[in-house]
Amino acid sequence: MKKLFGLCYLVLLCALLPASGTQAQTPDRTGTPGALNPTAFNQALDRIDKAAGISGVLVVSLSSGEVVCRSRPEDALVPASLMKLLTSYAALKKLGPAFTFTTKAFAVGQPVNGVISGDLWIKGGGDPKFGPEKALQLAQAIRDSGVRQITGGILVDSGFFQPPSERICLDNDCAGAYNPVVSAAAIDFNMVTVKITVPAKGGKSFNVDAGLAGDYVRVSGQAGFAKKGKNALALRSLGATGNGREQFQLSGRTSARGGRAREFRFIAADPAGLFANSMRTALERSGVKVLGTRAQEGSVPPESKLIASSESDPLSELISGLNTYSNNFMAEMLLRSLGGIVAGVPGTSEKGIAVIRTSLREAGIPQEIATLDCGSGLSRFCRVSPVTFCSLLSAAWNDKAIGQEFIASLAVNGGQGTLRRRMSKPGLTVRGKTGTLGDVIGFAGYVTGPSGRTCAAAIILNDVPDRAQARRAVDSLLEQVAFSGL
């Protein structure tokens, strides 16, 4: 375990990085009003030292630019979901808080007597929160354009991204629900929710409810009844069927009383099929008949005509969900959209990362102490230093164009999101982003104590054997900052 070095003290931020070959000296605190208790801070750092193999810490006063606390602030470490701060900051800077993503419906020719002869294409524009409500709105807009019947099927164009569909995997494990599948046209985070209900005394029968995705889901198998108190119902995906659907296998037993729905969630094996079948159901519910059976990926023909479109929520609202709840899917969608919109179609992760680096450089944020390869933090190769995060937090705090939206997107202690159950002491306000992998714990955000002073703080712990202990160590340091009396 590497030993933390450096004391917590007050120095100017511009003096944070000592010249090559020199040693940073602890400054004289004499005469500093409400001077820090170095012993208390070093005890807090000791707890972080014991909780991680290596860590980096930087806390900066936003009002004075002075460094309150530091330890290895230049070390580039695995940031986990703290990476989402860089992605959302770049998106706000390059696209603006009011930006919206557009999902469009096309057909070859306008409807004649309410009939579209042939297929309907849905072209995804990277909306990271397109859900059932938006699907129904788009379906209603299609009906409002005069369409009453579609003789063909529903095709989905995700060509705005390259590749059109991509699974984000961590540690070569693609099975986890936190490993999303991203595609330019995606509904409900490319997740399938299946509710299974076994009626009381219904034999081996069962009911399936998948919402708008009902035509996408195919369930086989059976469920029996168990003794009182026993419930081991299981549902597993057998994969895409090849015709725009996904097959699931039901097994196990449920309570003989029956009637209780059991909910299962899966990442879609065929995102285009999920989107197409969901739109088919939405159209049918809106009074538009779809006669064709095709439900698959397909490029919009050049000669096609726009029928209707749907706008996403404003970017300011989208990043609020992204950061507050640490949504990996939304972050990776946003990364690729950034690349496609700013650097040109198709959007790729590489283009998105280049846009992030440009945003950091334009804001004067140190980016040389960072290795970027994703938008969400689902990576062991991504490395970012506390210096980079604190510089970004400071830049956002002072940015009149996006600062309010950026800060509002963060989780709040005792409120909603990933900080809702942490740091509940009266007089303490924390807004920030947490980061978690199997052996990584991190925090980057704003800390305000009873004095009203706000600090930007970045704490990253790697090689963590006990995540609960590491979180307690982080919280202890943040509380020490808030109640230091400065």
JOTA-V730572 format. One record per residue. N is the residue number from 0. RES is the residue in one small letter. PHI is phi in whole degrees, 0 to 359 (999 if undefined). PSI is psi in whole degrees, -180 to 180 (NA if undefined). Layout:
n=N res=RES phi=PHI psi=PSI
n=N res=RES phi=PHI psi=PSI
//
This chain:
n=0 res=m phi=999 psi=128
n=1 res=k phi=282 psi=136
n=2 res=k phi=280 psi=132
n=3 res=l phi=297 psi=144
n=4 res=f phi=232 psi=165
n=5 res=g phi=94 psi=142
n=6 res=l phi=263 psi=162
n=7 res=c phi=273 psi=127
n=8 res=y phi=199 psi=179
n=9 res=l phi=255 psi=116
n=10 res=v phi=219 psi=161
n=11 res=l phi=291 psi=142
n=12 res=l phi=301 psi=-35
n=13 res=c phi=294 psi=-18
n=14 res=a phi=260 psi=12
n=15 res=l phi=297 psi=-41
n=16 res=l phi=261 psi=104
n=17 res=p phi=292 psi=155
n=18 res=a phi=296 psi=153
n=19 res=s phi=302 psi=134
n=20 res=g phi=86 psi=1
n=21 res=t phi=248 psi=163
n=22 res=q phi=252 psi=134
n=23 res=a phi=287 psi=130
n=24 res=q phi=258 psi=144
n=25 res=t phi=289 psi=122
n=26 res=p phi=284 psi=165
n=27 res=d phi=285 psi=126
n=28 res=r phi=268 psi=-4
n=29 res=t phi=304 psi=131
n=30 res=g phi=86 psi=-4
n=31 res=t phi=282 psi=119
n=32 res=p phi=300 psi=132
n=33 res=g phi=59 psi=41
n=34 res=a phi=305 psi=148
n=35 res=l phi=296 psi=152
n=36 res=n phi=269 psi=100
n=37 res=p phi=299 psi=-30
n=38 res=t phi=296 psi=-45
n=39 res=a phi=296 psi=-40
n=40 res=f phi=292 psi=-41
n=41 res=n phi=292 psi=-29
n=42 res=q phi=294 psi=-40
n=43 res=a phi=295 psi=-39
n=44 res=l phi=293 psi=-34
n=45 res=d phi=298 psi=-37
n=46 res=r phi=294 psi=-37
n=47 res=i phi=292 psi=-40
n=48 res=d phi=304 psi=-44
n=49 res=k phi=287 psi=-21
n=50 res=a phi=268 psi=-7
n=51 res=a phi=214 psi=154
n=52 res=g phi=287 psi=-36
n=53 res=i phi=209 psi=146
n=54 res=s phi=208 psi=164
n=55 res=g phi=223 psi=141
n=56 res=v phi=222 psi=137
n=57 res=l phi=210 psi=128
n=58 res=v phi=231 psi=127
n=59 res=v phi=231 psi=135
n=60 res=s phi=287 psi=126
n=61 res=l phi=283 psi=-23
n=62 res=s phi=279 psi=-34
n=63 res=s phi=248 psi=-17
n=64 res=g phi=78 psi=6
n=65 res=e phi=278 psi=146
n=66 res=v phi=277 psi=122
n=67 res=v phi=274 psi=-38
n=68 res=c phi=203 psi=140
n=69 res=r phi=207 psi=151
n=70 res=s phi=198 psi=117
n=71 res=r phi=50 psi=50
n=72 res=p phi=291 psi=-20
n=73 res=e phi=270 psi=-9
n=74 res=d phi=294 psi=124
n=75 res=a phi=275 psi=115
n=76 res=l phi=240 psi=166
n=77 res=v phi=293 psi=117
n=78 res=p phi=270 psi=-12
n=79 res=a phi=54 psi=-136
n=80 res=s phi=287 psi=-3
n=81 res=l phi=299 psi=-22
n=82 res=m phi=302 psi=-28
n=83 res=k phi=299 psi=-25
n=84 res=l phi=296 psi=-41
n=85 res=l phi=293 psi=-41
n=86 res=t phi=295 psi=-48
n=87 res=s phi=290 psi=-35
n=88 res=y phi=298 psi=-48
n=89 res=a phi=298 psi=-39
n=90 res=a phi=296 psi=-44
n=91 res=l phi=296 psi=-41
n=92 res=k phi=292 psi=-43
n=93 res=k phi=273 psi=-31
n=94 res=l phi=254 psi=-30
n=95 res=g phi=93 psi=149
n=96 res=p phi=299 psi=-27
n=97 res=a phi=270 psi=0
n=98 res=f phi=298 psi=143
n=99 res=t phi=231 psi=153
n=100 res=f phi=262 psi=143
n=101 res=t phi=246 psi=131
n=102 res=t phi=251 psi=127
n=103 res=k phi=240 psi=148
n=104 res=a phi=247 psi=131
n=105 res=f phi=234 psi=156
n=106 res=a phi=213 psi=157
n=107 res=v phi=277 psi=93
n=108 res=g phi=97 psi=152
n=109 res=q phi=285 psi=157
n=110 res=p phi=295 psi=143
n=111 res=v phi=246 psi=120
n=112 res=n phi=54 psi=36
n=113 res=g phi=83 psi=5
n=114 res=v phi=245 psi=128
n=115 res=i phi=267 psi=116
n=116 res=s phi=274 psi=103
n=117 res=g phi=119 psi=-160
n=118 res=d phi=275 psi=161
n=119 res=l phi=248 psi=131
n=120 res=w phi=253 psi=137
n=121 res=i phi=249 psi=120
n=122 res=k phi=256 psi=119
n=123 res=g phi=283 psi=140
n=124 res=g phi=247 psi=16
n=125 res=g phi=91 psi=13
n=126 res=d phi=300 psi=115
n=127 res=p phi=278 psi=-4
n=128 res=k phi=227 psi=30
n=129 res=f phi=289 psi=116
n=130 res=g phi=232 psi=-170
n=131 res=p phi=306 psi=-40
n=132 res=e phi=297 psi=-44
n=133 res=k phi=293 psi=-36
n=134 res=a phi=297 psi=-42
n=135 res=l phi=292 psi=-36
n=136 res=q phi=295 psi=-43
n=137 res=l phi=295 psi=-41
n=138 res=a phi=299 psi=-41
n=139 res=q phi=293 psi=-37
n=140 res=a phi=296 psi=-37
n=141 res=i phi=295 psi=-43
n=142 res=r phi=296 psi=-42
n=143 res=d phi=297 psi=-22
n=144 res=s phi=283 psi=-5
n=145 res=g phi=109 psi=-2
n=146 res=v phi=281 psi=131
n=147 res=r phi=236 psi=-17
n=148 res=q phi=207 psi=141
n=149 res=i phi=238 psi=118
n=150 res=t phi=283 psi=-23
n=151 res=g phi=263 psi=-155
n=152 res=g phi=254 psi=-165
n=153 res=i phi=246 psi=122
n=154 res=l phi=245 psi=147
n=155 res=v phi=240 psi=126
n=156 res=d phi=254 psi=110
n=157 res=s phi=251 psi=26
n=158 res=g phi=291 psi=-7
n=159 res=f phi=295 psi=-24
n=160 res=f phi=253 psi=153
n=161 res=q phi=224 psi=118
n=162 res=p phi=291 psi=160
n=163 res=p phi=300 psi=-31
n=164 res=s phi=221 psi=135
n=165 res=e phi=214 psi=132
n=166 res=r phi=266 psi=129
n=167 res=i phi=264 psi=117
n=168 res=c phi=243 psi=146
n=169 res=l phi=242 psi=132
n=170 res=d phi=56 psi=37
n=171 res=n phi=60 psi=22
n=172 res=d phi=246 psi=110
n=173 res=c phi=258 psi=3
n=174 res=a phi=277 psi=-24
n=175 res=g phi=293 psi=144
n=176 res=a phi=295 psi=-20
n=177 res=y phi=279 psi=-6
n=178 res=n phi=264 psi=96
n=179 res=p phi=280 psi=163
n=180 res=v phi=253 psi=122
n=181 res=v phi=254 psi=144
n=182 res=s phi=204 psi=149
n=183 res=a phi=298 psi=-32
n=184 res=a phi=251 psi=111
n=185 res=a phi=218 psi=141
n=186 res=i phi=238 psi=135
n=187 res=d phi=56 psi=43
n=188 res=f phi=61 psi=24
n=189 res=n phi=57 psi=34
n=190 res=m phi=250 psi=146
n=191 res=v phi=247 psi=126
n=192 res=t phi=252 psi=121
n=193 res=v phi=241 psi=124
n=194 res=k phi=253 psi=124
n=195 res=i phi=250 psi=128
n=196 res=t phi=236 psi=127
n=197 res=v phi=255 psi=113
n=198 res=p phi=298 psi=150
n=199 res=a phi=299 psi=131
n=200 res=k phi=54 psi=35
n=201 res=g phi=266 psi=16
n=202 res=g phi=65 psi=-131
n=203 res=k phi=258 psi=12
n=204 res=s phi=281 psi=162
n=205 res=f phi=203 psi=159
n=206 res=n phi=248 psi=145
n=207 res=v phi=239 psi=130
n=208 res=d phi=231 psi=115
n=209 res=a phi=239 psi=20
n=210 res=g phi=62 psi=-138
n=211 res=l phi=297 psi=-21
n=212 res=a phi=274 psi=15
n=213 res=g phi=304 psi=-39
n=214 res=d phi=285 psi=-16
n=215 res=y phi=278 psi=-33
n=216 res=v phi=271 psi=130
n=217 res=r phi=236 psi=122
n=218 res=v phi=241 psi=127
n=219 res=s phi=241 psi=176
n=220 res=g phi=103 psi=-165
n=221 res=q phi=204 psi=164
n=222 res=a phi=226 psi=136
n=223 res=g phi=256 psi=-179
n=224 res=f phi=258 psi=140
n=225 res=a phi=253 psi=171
n=226 res=k phi=293 psi=166
n=227 res=k phi=306 psi=131
n=228 res=g phi=88 psi=-10
n=229 res=k phi=262 psi=132
n=230 res=n phi=208 psi=104
n=231 res=a phi=230 psi=46
n=232 res=l phi=289 psi=137
n=233 res=a phi=225 psi=144
n=234 res=l phi=224 psi=129
n=235 res=r phi=227 psi=149
n=236 res=s phi=277 psi=136
n=237 res=l phi=261 psi=1
n=238 res=g phi=103 psi=177
n=239 res=a phi=291 psi=145
n=240 res=t phi=273 psi=-16
n=241 res=g phi=97 psi=-7
n=242 res=n phi=237 psi=32
n=243 res=g phi=85 psi=18
n=244 res=r phi=226 psi=173
n=245 res=e phi=227 psi=134
n=246 res=q phi=263 psi=135
n=247 res=f phi=236 psi=151
n=248 res=q phi=242 psi=123
n=249 res=l phi=261 psi=139
n=250 res=s phi=207 psi=175
n=251 res=g phi=96 psi=-168
n=252 res=r phi=227 psi=157
n=253 res=t phi=224 psi=172
n=254 res=s phi=300 psi=140
n=255 res=a phi=296 psi=-18
n=256 res=r phi=292 psi=-29
n=257 res=g phi=61 psi=-175
n=258 res=g phi=82 psi=-11
n=259 res=r phi=263 psi=128
n=260 res=a phi=280 psi=136
n=261 res=r phi=251 psi=127
n=262 res=e phi=258 psi=135
n=263 res=f phi=233 psi=143
n=264 res=r phi=234 psi=137
n=265 res=f phi=224 psi=151
n=266 res=i phi=281 psi=130
n=267 res=a phi=298 psi=133
n=268 res=a phi=283 psi=-23
n=269 res=d phi=224 psi=86
n=270 res=p phi=303 psi=-40
n=271 res=a phi=295 psi=-41
n=272 res=g phi=296 psi=-40
n=273 res=l phi=298 psi=-46
n=274 res=f phi=294 psi=-46
n=275 res=a phi=297 psi=-45
n=276 res=n phi=291 psi=-35
n=277 res=s phi=294 psi=-41
n=278 res=m phi=292 psi=-35
n=279 res=r phi=300 psi=-48
n=280 res=t phi=297 psi=-42
n=281 res=a phi=299 psi=-41
n=282 res=l phi=294 psi=-44
n=283 res=e phi=300 psi=-42
n=284 res=r phi=293 psi=-25
n=285 res=s phi=270 psi=2
n=286 res=g phi=93 psi=22
n=287 res=v phi=245 psi=118
n=288 res=k phi=278 psi=137
n=289 res=v phi=243 psi=111
n=290 res=l phi=274 psi=-32
n=291 res=g phi=284 psi=162
n=292 res=t phi=253 psi=-9
n=293 res=r phi=294 psi=135
n=294 res=a phi=213 psi=91
n=295 res=q phi=200 psi=177
n=296 res=e phi=289 psi=143
n=297 res=g phi=189 psi=136
n=298 res=s phi=283 psi=141
n=299 res=v phi=294 psi=126
n=300 res=p phi=296 psi=146
n=301 res=p phi=302 psi=-31
n=302 res=e phi=273 psi=5
n=303 res=s phi=289 psi=160
n=304 res=k phi=244 psi=143
n=305 res=l phi=289 psi=129
n=306 res=i phi=259 psi=-46
n=307 res=a phi=196 psi=169
n=308 res=s phi=210 psi=165
n=309 res=s phi=223 psi=135
n=310 res=e phi=261 psi=144
n=311 res=s phi=283 psi=174
n=312 res=d phi=295 psi=158
n=313 res=p phi=301 psi=151
n=314 res=l phi=305 psi=-36
n=315 res=s phi=301 psi=-37
n=316 res=e phi=283 psi=-36
n=317 res=l phi=295 psi=-44
n=318 res=i phi=288 psi=-20
n=319 res=s phi=296 psi=-45
n=320 res=g phi=292 psi=-36
n=321 res=l phi=300 psi=-50
n=322 res=n phi=277 psi=-41
n=323 res=t phi=299 psi=-43
n=324 res=y phi=252 psi=6
n=325 res=s phi=54 psi=60
n=326 res=n phi=274 psi=110
n=327 res=n phi=295 psi=-42
n=328 res=f phi=302 psi=-49
n=329 res=m phi=297 psi=-38
n=330 res=a phi=295 psi=-43
n=331 res=e phi=288 psi=-34
n=332 res=m phi=297 psi=-45
n=333 res=l phi=296 psi=-38
n=334 res=l phi=300 psi=-48
n=335 res=r phi=290 psi=-36
n=336 res=s phi=296 psi=-40
n=337 res=l phi=304 psi=-45
n=338 res=g phi=298 psi=-44
n=339 res=g phi=290 psi=-38
n=340 res=i phi=282 psi=-44
n=341 res=v phi=274 psi=-44
n=342 res=a phi=262 psi=-12
n=343 res=g phi=112 psi=146
n=344 res=v phi=292 psi=141
n=345 res=p phi=275 psi=156
n=346 res=g phi=282 psi=132
n=347 res=t phi=228 psi=165
n=348 res=s phi=294 psi=-36
n=349 res=e phi=296 psi=-43
n=350 res=k phi=295 psi=-40
n=351 res=g phi=297 psi=-41
n=352 res=i phi=296 psi=-39
n=353 res=a phi=297 psi=-37
n=354 res=v phi=293 psi=-40
n=355 res=i phi=300 psi=-46
n=356 res=r phi=298 psi=-39
n=357 res=t phi=297 psi=-42
n=358 res=s phi=297 psi=-41
n=359 res=l phi=295 psi=-44
n=360 res=r phi=297 psi=-43
n=361 res=e phi=294 psi=-27
n=362 res=a phi=270 psi=1
n=363 res=g phi=74 psi=24
n=364 res=i phi=270 psi=129
n=365 res=p phi=302 psi=117
n=366 res=q phi=247 psi=-7
n=367 res=e phi=290 psi=-18
n=368 res=i phi=262 psi=49
n=369 res=a phi=201 psi=140
n=370 res=t phi=238 psi=118
n=371 res=l phi=246 psi=137
n=372 res=d phi=212 psi=13
n=373 res=c phi=200 psi=175
n=374 res=g phi=250 psi=-16
n=375 res=s phi=253 psi=-23
n=376 res=g phi=99 psi=3
n=377 res=l phi=280 psi=71
n=378 res=s phi=197 psi=146
n=379 res=r phi=266 psi=-10
n=380 res=f phi=264 psi=-17
n=381 res=c phi=289 psi=133
n=382 res=r phi=222 psi=127
n=383 res=v phi=220 psi=143
n=384 res=s phi=266 psi=157
n=385 res=p phi=302 psi=-32
n=386 res=v phi=301 psi=-46
n=387 res=t phi=298 psi=-45
n=388 res=f phi=294 psi=-43
n=389 res=c phi=293 psi=-36
n=390 res=s phi=295 psi=-40
n=391 res=l phi=294 psi=-45
n=392 res=l phi=299 psi=-41
n=393 res=s phi=294 psi=-43
n=394 res=a phi=297 psi=-43
n=395 res=a phi=294 psi=-41
n=396 res=w phi=302 psi=-37
n=397 res=n phi=262 psi=7
n=398 res=d phi=264 psi=108
n=399 res=k phi=292 psi=-23
n=400 res=a phi=282 psi=-36
n=401 res=i phi=229 psi=-7
n=402 res=g phi=303 psi=-45
n=403 res=q phi=298 psi=-44
n=404 res=e phi=291 psi=-39
n=405 res=f phi=297 psi=-49
n=406 res=i phi=295 psi=-40
n=407 res=a phi=294 psi=-20
n=408 res=s phi=281 psi=-10
n=409 res=l phi=273 psi=153
n=410 res=a phi=292 psi=153
n=411 res=v phi=238 psi=135
n=412 res=n phi=300 psi=134
n=413 res=g phi=74 psi=2
n=414 res=g phi=251 psi=-126
n=415 res=q phi=257 psi=163
n=416 res=g phi=88 psi=-159
n=417 res=t phi=286 psi=-7
n=418 res=l phi=251 psi=9
n=419 res=r phi=297 psi=-25
n=420 res=r phi=247 psi=21
n=421 res=r phi=236 psi=149
n=422 res=m phi=51 psi=72
n=423 res=s phi=261 psi=11
n=424 res=k phi=297 psi=137
n=425 res=p phi=300 psi=143
n=426 res=g phi=88 psi=-3
n=427 res=l phi=251 psi=126
n=428 res=t phi=236 psi=124
n=429 res=v phi=234 psi=126
n=430 res=r phi=240 psi=122
n=431 res=g phi=190 psi=-179
n=432 res=k phi=244 psi=132
n=433 res=t phi=262 psi=160
n=434 res=g phi=224 psi=134
n=435 res=t phi=214 psi=127
n=436 res=l phi=232 psi=-175
n=437 res=g phi=304 psi=-36
n=438 res=d phi=230 psi=28
n=439 res=v phi=227 psi=134
n=440 res=i phi=228 psi=135
n=441 res=g phi=211 psi=161
n=442 res=f phi=212 psi=139
n=443 res=a phi=215 psi=126
n=444 res=g phi=172 psi=-156
n=445 res=y phi=245 psi=138
n=446 res=v phi=234 psi=126
n=447 res=t phi=232 psi=130
n=448 res=g phi=253 psi=-171
n=449 res=p phi=302 psi=-26
n=450 res=s phi=288 psi=-16
n=451 res=g phi=90 psi=-7
n=452 res=r phi=286 psi=136
n=453 res=t phi=248 psi=134
n=454 res=c phi=242 psi=149
n=455 res=a phi=267 psi=132
n=456 res=a phi=228 psi=138
n=457 res=a phi=225 psi=122
n=458 res=i phi=227 psi=121
n=459 res=i phi=233 psi=126
n=460 res=l phi=242 psi=125
n=461 res=n phi=245 psi=163
n=462 res=d phi=55 psi=51
n=463 res=v phi=270 psi=121
n=464 res=p phi=276 psi=-26
n=465 res=d phi=223 psi=103
n=466 res=r phi=294 psi=-36
n=467 res=a phi=297 psi=-43
n=468 res=q phi=297 psi=-40
n=469 res=a phi=295 psi=-41
n=470 res=r phi=297 psi=-41
n=471 res=r phi=297 psi=-38
n=472 res=a phi=294 psi=-42
n=473 res=v phi=297 psi=-47
n=474 res=d phi=299 psi=-37
n=475 res=s phi=297 psi=-43
n=476 res=l phi=292 psi=-42
n=477 res=l phi=296 psi=-39
n=478 res=e phi=294 psi=-37
n=479 res=q phi=296 psi=-38
n=480 res=v phi=296 psi=-46
n=481 res=a phi=294 psi=-38
n=482 res=f phi=255 psi=24
n=483 res=s phi=286 psi=-16
n=484 res=g phi=95 psi=-4
n=485 res=l phi=271 psi=NA
//
